[in-house]
Amino acid sequence: MNGDGLPDKVYKSGGSVYYRPQIKTDNGEVVYGEPVKVKGISNFSTTKSSTNTFGANAVVGWNVLTA
């Protein structure tokens, strides 16, 4: 969200969208900063899709035994 290349936490609360920026400390520990309200949006994009798959399988075989 903030463009630093680190993954931030993004969430919705009370009709608004917020993010908490990921911060790496000097000793390599990963922490998240204070919530920042994202201005201009109030929801996430959603997509709905469905897929139907049908199939059949048949096997025919002959076994010839000779003595």
Buried (B, 14 or more C-beta within 10 A) or exposed (E): BEEEEEEBEEEEEEEBBBBBBBEEEEEEEEEEEEBBEBEEEEEEEEEEEEEEEEEEEEEEEEEEEEE
